[in-house]
């Protein structure tokens, strides 16, 4: 499978030259190190929740609460956005 990532498309963390995925990789490695050999459970859901909530909050802040604009920016339909906003208690 061809990679979609290129240096021009990497999300950069402000004030850093590292792409967001590198910060994510480092955070996951720290998480695994902290487990001291224990196996994590439901990691996929844990990571998505940790990433989705601030993503939706940031986009809603950016659009000043405009759900139609936020859904467009996120590339999801408005119904899905509203469902996620309810899950994360972000509905205003």
Order of alpha helices (4+ residues) and beta strands (2+ residues): alpha-alpha-alpha-alpha
